Amino acid sequence: MSADIELAALATTVALATISAATAWRWSRRWRDENGRRTQLTAELASARTEAARAVAALAGASDGLIVVDGNGRIVACNPNAVDFAQLPPLANGRRLQDCVPWAPLPSALELAAATGEPQYFELEADPAGRALAVRVRRLPDQGVVVAIDDTSRLKKLESLRRDFIANVSHELKTPLAAIQGFVETMQDDLEMPTTTRVRFLDRIARQTERLTTLVADLLTLSRLDDEGDQARERRPLELGGVVRETVRDLAPLAEKRQVRLALAGPEGGMWVRADREALRQVVGNLVDNAIKYTGAGGDVRAQLAIDDGRALLEVVDTGIGLSSEDQERVFERFYRVDRARSRDLGGTGLGLAIVKNTVKGLGGEVGVRSRLGAGSTFWVTLPLVADRGDEPFDAP
C-alpha cells in the first residue's frame, strides 16, 4: 500500500514537472514572440520617426511656401515660407485655411482641386507686403490638398528690367543709325556736293560710327560681366596706386582740353589688390572720365587713395554739376543719364557706371556716391587688400 502511494506521488510529481516545463516553454515562446514584435514595432516606429523628420526637413527647406490641408479644409502642416507669404497666424495648424488667408480666389481653387483633381493656379499682383505671388493648389491622394506659394517679385522685376533694357538699347542704336543713314542718303542724292560739305558729313558719320562702336563694346562688357561675374579674367595682385596713376596720366590730355585741373593724392605704393589690370583700369578710367566731362572749365577733379578699415579706398572727387538724391539712387543703372542731351554730346553711352558697379562687385568690392546738386560729387570704390602676395607673379606700379 505504501509503495502504491509513493508510486502515485512520483507519477504526480513527474506529471507536474512535465506540465510546468510545457507551460514554461509556452510562456518562453510567447515572451520571445512578444519581444520580437516589440523589437519590430520599435524599429518601425524609429523608421516612421526618421521619415517624418525627413518630411519635416524637406517641408522646411523648400523655397516655395507649402501648406498641407486635410479633407475638411484644416491646416495640417506648413513651412516657414508659407507662414511668411500667406501671413499665417501663430498656431495655424488645425484651423481652416480659408479663415486664415483672405485671398479671394483661394476658396474656389481649393474646392475645384479637391473635386476634380485638376491643379488650380492663380496670381496675386501685390500681397500686403507688396510682393507678387503665384499660388498652385493640387489634390493629394488622401483627399487633402497642398497649396504651393511662390514669390515671383524678383522674376517680375527682372522681366521689367529686360523690357526696359531692350527699349533703351533700341533707342540708343536707333539715334546714331538714323544720323548715319541721313548723311549717307544726302551724299548719294547730291553728287555735286561741295568737298567741304562732304568732308563735314563724313566727319559726322565717323563720330556716329565711333559712338556705335563704343556702345556695342560696353554692351558686350556688361554681357560678359553678367554671364561670368568677371570670373573668367585672370586675377593677380596689383598695386592699385600704380593703376590709378597710369589712368590719370592717360586722361590728363582730356582734362587739359576741357580746362579742368586733374590731380592725384594718396600714398605712393603698398596698396595691393587682386584684380585683372584692364578691368581695374576700366573702373578707374570710367570714374575719372565722367568726373572730367561733368565738371565745367576751371573746375577740379581729384583721384585720392587711402586705406579704410582694412580695405583699399579710391575716391574720385569733382566740383561739377552734382547729383540730386533721386539721381544718386539711380546713377548706377544701365542707360540712366542725369542729363541726356549733355551725355550724348559728350559721347557717353549711359553704361559706364553700370560697368563700374558690376566689375567692382565681381572683385568683391563696393561702390557708391556722395553728392549735392550743384556742389560736385564723390564716387568711391573699396576693394579687399591682398595681405600676402606670396610667390605669385604680380604687376608692379
C-alpha positions in Angstrom: 0.0 0.0 0.0 2.8 2.4 0.9 4.6 1.5 -2.3 1.5 2.4 -4.3 1.2 5.7 -2.6 4.9 6.5 -3.3 4.4 5.4 -6.9 1.4 7.6 -7.3 3.2 10.5 -5.7 6.1 10.0 -8.1 3.8 9.9 -11.1 2.1 13.1 -9.9 5.5 14.8 -9.5 6.6 13.7 -13.0 3.3 14.9 -14.4 3.5 18.3 -12.7 7.1 18.7 -13.8 6.1 17.9 -17.3 3.2 20.3 -17.2 5.5 23.1 -15.7 8.1 22.5 -18.4 5.5 22.7 -21.1 4.0 25.8 -19.5 7.4 27.4 -19.1 8.2 26.6 -22.7 4.9 28.1 -23.9 5.5 31.2 -21.9 9.0 31.5 -23.0 7.9 31.2 -26.6 5.2 33.8 -26.1 7.7 36.1 -24.4 10.1 35.6 -27.4 7.3 36.3 -29.8 6.2 39.4 -27.9 9.8 40.6 -27.6 10.2 40.1 -31.3 7.1 42.0 -32.1 8.1 44.7 -29.7 11.5 45.0 -31.4 9.8 45.1 -34.8 7.4 47.8 -33.6 10.3 49.8 -32.1 12.2 49.5 -35.5 9.0 50.5 -37.4 8.4 53.4 -35.0 12.1 54.6 -35.4 11.7 54.3 -39.2 8.5 56.3 -39.1 10.1 59.0 -37.0 13.0 59.2 -39.4 10.7 59.5 -42.4 8.7 62.1 -40.5 11.8 64.0 -39.7 12.8 63.9 -43.4 9.4 65.1 -44.4 9.6 68.0 -41.9 13.1 68.9 -43.1 12.0 68.8 -46.7 9.0 70.9 -46.0 11.0 73.5 -44.0 13.8 73.6 -46.6 11.5 74.1 -49.6 12.0 77.5 -51.3 8.2 77.7 -52.0 5.7 78.2 -49.3 3.9 74.9 -48.7 0.6 74.4 -46.8 -0.9 70.9 -46.4 -4.7 70.9 -45.9 -6.8 67.9 -44.9 -10.2 66.9 -46.4 -12.0 69.2 -44.0 -10.0 72.2 -45.2 -7.9 72.4 -42.0 -4.2 73.1 -42.0 -2.2 70.0 -41.2 1.3 71.4 -41.7 3.1 74.4 -43.2 6.7 75.6 -43.6 8.2 79.0 -42.6 8.0 80.4 -46.1 4.2 79.7 -46.2 3.8 81.5 -42.8 5.7 84.5 -44.4 4.0 84.5 -47.8 0.4 83.8 -46.5 0.8 85.8 -43.3 -0.5 82.8 -41.3 -1.3 83.5 -37.6 0.6 81.7 -34.8 -0.6 78.1 -34.1 -2.4 77.9 -37.5 -2.4 74.1 -37.5 -5.9 72.7 -37.0 -7.6 75.9 -38.3 -9.4 76.3 -41.6 -7.1 77.7 -44.2 -9.9 80.0 -45.6 -10.3 81.5 -42.2 -6.6 82.3 -42.1 -5.8 83.5 -45.6 -8.1 86.2 -47.1 -7.3 85.5 -50.8 -10.4 85.9 -52.9 -9.5 83.1 -55.5 -8.5 80.6 -52.8 -11.9 79.0 -51.8 -12.8 78.2 -55.4 -9.3 76.9 -56.1 -9.5 74.6 -53.1 -12.9 73.3 -54.0 -12.1 72.7 -57.7 -8.8 70.9 -56.9 -10.4 68.6 -54.3 -13.5 67.9 -56.6 -11.8 67.4 -60.0 -8.2 66.6 -59.2 -7.1 69.2 -61.6 -4.3 71.5 -60.4 -5.5 75.1 -59.9 -3.4 78.3 -60.4 -3.8 82.0 -59.7 -1.6 85.0 -59.1 -1.7 87.8 -56.6 -0.1 91.0 -58.1 0.6 92.5 -54.6 0.1 91.0 -51.2 0.1 93.2 -48.1 3.9 93.2 -48.2 3.9 94.4 -51.8 5.0 91.1 -53.3 3.8 89.3 -56.4 2.8 85.7 -55.5 1.9 82.7 -57.7 -0.3 80.1 -56.0 -0.8 76.5 -57.1 -3.3 74.1 -55.5 -3.0 70.3 -56.0 -5.1 67.4 -54.6 -3.3 64.8 -52.5 -4.0 61.0 -52.7 -5.5 61.0 -49.2 -8.3 63.6 -50.1 -6.3 66.5 -48.8 -4.7 69.3 -50.9 -1.3 71.0 -50.9 -1.0 74.8 -51.5 2.3 75.9 -53.0 3.1 79.6 -52.9 6.0 81.1 -54.9 7.3 84.7 -54.6 7.6 85.9 -58.2 8.5 89.5 -57.3 12.2 89.1 -58.4 11.1 87.4 -61.6 8.6 90.2 -62.4 11.3 92.8 -61.7 13.8 91.1 -63.9 11.2 90.9 -66.7 10.5 94.6 -66.3 14.2 95.4 -66.4 14.6 93.2 -69.5 11.9 95.1 -71.3 13.4 98.5 -70.3 16.8 97.3 -71.4 15.6 96.3 -74.8 13.8 99.5 -75.2 16.9 101.5 -74.2 19.2 99.6 -76.4 16.9 100.0 -79.4 16.6 103.8 -78.8 20.4 104.2 -78.3 21.1 102.3 -81.5 18.4 104.0 -83.5 19.7 107.5 -83.0 23.2 107.1 -84.5 22.0 104.8 -87.2 19.4 107.3 -88.3 22.0 110.0 -88.4 24.4 107.9 -90.4 21.6 106.9 -92.8 20.6 110.6 -93.2 24.1 111.8 -94.0 24.7 108.9 -96.5 21.4 109.4 -98.3 22.1 113.1 -98.6 25.5 112.5 -100.1 24.1 109.9 -102.5 21.3 112.3 -103.7 23.7 115.2 -104.2 26.5 114.1 -106.4 27.7 117.7 -106.9 28.0 118.3 -103.1 30.9 120.6 -102.3 34.0 119.0 -100.9 33.9 120.9 -97.7 30.3 119.8 -97.1 31.1 116.2 -98.0 34.1 116.2 -95.5 31.8 117.6 -92.8 29.2 114.9 -93.4 31.9 112.2 -93.4 33.2 113.6 -90.1 29.8 113.3 -88.5 29.4 109.8 -89.9 32.7 108.8 -88.3 31.7 110.3 -85.0 28.4 108.4 -85.0 30.1 105.2 -86.0 32.6 105.6 -83.1 29.6 106.1 -80.8 28.0 102.9 -82.1 31.3 101.0 -81.6 31.6 102.3 -78.1 28.0 101.4 -77.3 28.4 97.8 -78.7 31.7 97.4 -76.8 30.0 98.5 -73.5 27.1 96.1 -74.1 29.5 93.2 -74.7 31.4 94.1 -71.5 28.2 94.1 -69.5 27.0 90.9 -71.1 30.3 89.2 -70.1 30.1 90.5 -66.6 26.5 89.2 -66.3 27.4 85.8 -67.6 30.7 85.2 -66.0 30.7 87.6 -62.9 34.2 88.6 -64.1 35.4 85.2 -63.1 36.9 84.3 -66.5 39.6 87.0 -66.3 42.9 86.1 -64.8 43.3 88.0 -61.4 46.7 88.7 -59.9 48.0 91.0 -57.2 48.1 94.6 -58.5 49.4 97.8 -56.9 46.3 100.0 -57.0 48.2 103.2 -56.8 50.1 102.4 -60.0 47.0 101.6 -62.0 45.4 104.9 -60.8 48.5 107.0 -61.6 48.7 105.3 -65.1 45.0 106.0 -65.8 45.2 109.6 -64.5 48.2 110.2 -66.8 46.3 108.9 -69.8 43.3 111.1 -69.1 45.4 114.3 -68.5 45.1 115.5 -72.1 41.2 115.3 -71.9 41.3 117.3 -68.6 43.6 119.9 -70.2 41.3 120.2 -73.3 38.3 120.8 -71.1 40.3 123.2 -68.8 39.9 121.0 -65.8 42.6 120.6 -63.1 43.3 116.9 -62.6 45.3 115.8 -59.5 46.2 112.6 -57.7 46.6 112.3 -53.9 47.5 109.4 -51.6 50.3 107.0 -50.8 52.9 106.3 -53.4 52.6 102.5 -53.1 51.8 99.5 -51.0 48.0 99.2 -51.7 47.8 95.7 -53.3 44.5 94.3 -54.5 43.7 91.1 -56.5 42.2 92.0 -59.9 42.6 92.0 -63.7 44.6 95.0 -64.8 42.3 96.0 -67.7 39.2 95.6 -65.6 40.7 97.8 -62.9 41.8 100.4 -65.5 38.3 100.5 -66.8 36.8 101.1 -63.4 39.2 104.0 -62.6 39.0 105.3 -66.2 35.2 105.5 -66.2 35.1 107.3 -62.9 37.8 109.9 -63.8 36.5 110.3 -67.3 32.9 111.0 -66.0 34.2 113.5 -63.4 36.2 115.4 -66.1 33.2 115.5 -68.5 30.7 116.7 -66.0 33.0 119.4 -64.4 33.0 122.8 -66.1 36.0 124.7 -67.2 38.1 125.9 -64.3 36.9 123.1 -62.1 38.9 120.4 -60.2 39.0 116.6 -60.3 41.0 114.7 -57.8 41.6 110.9 -57.5 42.6 110.1 -54.0 43.7 106.8 -52.4 43.6 105.7 -48.8 43.2 102.6 -46.6 39.9 102.5 -44.7 39.0 99.7 -42.3 41.5 97.3 -43.8 40.3 97.9 -47.4 41.7 99.9 -50.3 39.6 103.1 -50.8 39.6 105.1 -54.1 37.6 108.3 -54.2 37.2 110.5 -57.3 36.1 113.9 -56.2 34.9 116.6 -58.6 33.5 120.2 -58.4 31.0 119.5 -61.2 27.2 119.7 -61.5 26.5 117.3 -58.6 23.6 114.9 -58.3 20.1 115.1 -56.7 19.0 112.5 -54.2 17.0 110.7 -56.9 19.9 110.7 -59.3 22.2 109.2 -56.7 19.8 106.3 -56.2 19.7 105.5 -59.9 23.0 106.7 -61.3 24.5 103.1 -61.5 21.5 101.8 -63.5 22.1 100.9 -67.1 21.3 103.7 -69.6 20.4 106.1 -66.8 21.6 109.6 -67.6 21.5 112.7 -65.3 21.5 115.0 -68.4 20.6 113.0 -71.5 21.4 115.7 -74.0 24.7 116.6 -72.4 25.7 113.0 -72.1 25.2 112.3 -75.8 27.1 115.4 -76.7 30.0 114.2 -74.6 29.9 110.8 -76.2 28.5 108.8 -73.2 26.6 105.6 -73.6 24.9 105.6 -70.2 26.6 102.2 -69.4 29.9 103.3 -67.8 28.8 103.4 -64.2 26.9 100.2 -64.6 30.1 98.6 -65.8 31.9 100.0 -62.8 29.4 98.6 -60.4 29.3 95.1 -61.9 33.1 95.0 -62.2 33.7 96.1 -58.6 31.1 93.7 -57.3 32.8 90.9 -59.2 36.1 91.8 -57.4 34.5 91.6 -54.0 34.3 95.3 -53.5 31.7 98.0 -53.1 30.9 101.3 -54.9 28.8 104.3 -54.1 28.4 108.1 -54.4 28.1 111.1 -52.2 26.9 114.3 -53.8 25.0 117.5 -53.6 23.2 119.2 -56.5 25.4 122.0 -57.9 28.2 121.2 -55.4 30.1 118.3 -57.0 30.3 114.6 -56.4 32.5 112.0 -54.8 32.4 108.5 -56.3 34.1 105.9 -54.1 35.2 102.3 -54.5 36.5 99.9 -51.9 38.4 96.7 -52.6 39.8 93.9 -50.4 43.6 94.3 -49.8 46.0 91.5 -50.5 47.8 90.8 -47.2 50.4 88.4 -48.6 51.4 88.2 -52.3 53.4 85.1 -51.7 55.3 83.8 -54.7 52.6 84.6 -57.2 53.5 86.8 -60.2 52.4 90.3 -59.8 52.2 93.6 -61.6 54.3 96.4 -60.2 53.4 100.0 -60.3 
